[in-house]
Amino acid sequence: MIADQLERSRSLHEGQYGCRRRRSCVDAIAVLIANTERAWSQKRITGALLMDVKSAFNNVSRGHLVGRLMELGVESDLVRWTESFVRNRKVRLVLNGQQGCDHDVEAGIPQTSPVSPILFTVYLSGHFGHVEERVPGIKALSFVDDVAWTAEGDTEEGISQMLEEAASAAQEWAEANAVTFDTEKTEAILLSRRRKRKTSAAPS
């Protein structure tokens, strides 16, 4: 029901793929290819900054999740249900058939629950508008916890500058919303009709 309400109100970012109906990984790739080819037809260069959310589901902050649901106008009954769903969770380690003691789980959402994917989508949804507002011309595209910031322009230097600014804005939002990016998986790619150049680029 949370997903249905959000889709009806068009509250999620248009560039979010995965965990949503009729928005698969293939669709996300098709959008990226189409945008790149359109830029090439105008003799422009395209670039992408690829970032990965570290331990995505396990690190979801309950307070930030509930707050984001309220920001998006989700019905109060569903917000209260979500708050109950993520509260009072425990984990028990089983090793060689021996069970350990219960330990409280202070963060995260269970990966095996069918509701967790849409909750994570909600959790990350504020990220995209923040960066696009801070860096004019940047466009967001994501598949669950894999995020791409795309830009197009006339020079490699201009594209690189936009991607660096996007990285800084993304990191700023992440720090304020209890999100961590895996810097070892961060990469920047510049594409033109004649060549492709791939470089590592950790957020500053």
C-alpha positions, 0 to 999 in steps of 0.5 A, a space after each residue: 500500500 505504501 508503494 501504491 500511494 507513492 506511485 499515485 502521488 508521483 512522490 518518488 524521483 523519476 530516475 529511481 529504478 528497481 523496487 518499483 513496478 515496470 522499472 527494471 534494471 534494463 529500463 534504467 540502462 535503456 534510459 542511460 543509453 538513450 540520453 547518451 545517444 541523444 547528446 552524441 547526436 548533438 555532438 556533445 560529451 556525456 559523463 557519469 559518476 557511479 556511486 554505491 550505497 554501502 551496506 544499504 538495507 542494514 544501515 537504514 536509520 529508522 528516524 530518517 526513514 519515518 521522517 521521510 515517509 512523513 515528508 512524502 505525505 504517506 498516510 499516518 496509519 502506514 507511517 505508524 505501521 512502518 515505525 512499529 515494523 522497524 522497532 524492537 528488532 533483534 538478531 541471534 548468531 547461530 554457529 555450528 548449531 550453537 545459538 548465541 544471545 539476542 542482541 538489539 538491532 539499532 538500525 536497518 530494515 530486514 532484507 527478507 521482507 517484501 516491504 523493505 525494498 520500497 522502504 529503502 527506495 523511500 529512504 534514498 528518495 530525497 537524495 536525488 532532488 537535493 543534488 539536482 538542485 545544487 548542481 544545475 544540469 546534473 541528472 540522477 539515475 539509480 537502481 536500488 542502491 546503485 546511483 549514477 549522476 549524469 551530465 552532458 556538455 561541450 568539454 571534458 573539463 566542464 563535465 568533470 567539474 559538474 561530476 565533482 560538484 555532484 559528488 560533493 553534494 551527494 556526500 553532503 546529503 549522505 552525511 546529513 541523512 545517515 547514508 554512507 557511500 562505498 568510495 572504493 566502488 565510486 567511478 567516473 566515466 567520460 564518453 564521446 563518440 570517439 573514445 571512452 575514458 574511465 577513472 576512479 573518483 571518490 567523493 571529496 
